[in-house]
Amino acid sequence: MLKETAIKHFGSAAEVGRALGRSPSAITEWPEVVPEGMAYKLQVITGGLLRVDPLMYQKNGKAKK
């Protein structure tokens, strides 16, 4: 899941942070690809409107670019 996609869905980094119980600055510090655990939480929160693409993540948990 791309950070840009999550921000567009919620309207702002602040709203993404609010949905996850995180600060807006924490969201802006994410890399281009949302950290895997947060991506799955966003998938659940949005009822599947935002979906995780497992191919974006390596086995070690770091996002592929």
N, C-alpha and C positions, 0 to 999 in steps of 0.2 A: 504494500500500500504506500503510495506516495504521500508525503507530508502535504504537498500542494492540494491533493485531492481531499484530504481530511479537512483542511482549512476552508476550501471552497464549500464543502458540504455544510460545515457548521457556521461559516460566515467570517470567522476570525480565529486566530491562534488562542485568543482569550476564551472563546467559546469551546474550543477543543479542550483546553485546559480545564475549564469548568466541568465539562462532561466526564473527564477522567480524574478530577480531584487534584489537578496539577496546576502549577503557575503558568501563566502565558510565556514567561521567559524559558521555562523548561521545554515548552513546545517549540519555541523558535530555535532552541539549541539542538533539536533533533537533526540528524542528517537528512538527505533527500528522501530516504526510505524510512518510514515510521518504524521504530524498534518493534520487533516481532510481537512481544507480549502486549504492547500498547495497541498494535494493529488488531490483534484478536479481541481485545477489550472493546475497541471501536466497532468491530464487526457485531459484537453482541449488543452494544448500546444502541446501534442504529438498526437493529433487527435485520441485519444482512444487507442494508442499503450500501454500506461500505464493506468490501470483501477483501480478505487477505489472499494474496497470490503467493502460495508457498514457494514458487520458483524464484521469488525475489530474495529468499533467505537461504544462506548456506547452512550446513549442519552445525557449524560452530556458533550460530546465532547472529552473526554479523551480516548486515545487509550487503547484497551485491550491488554494484554500480553499473 
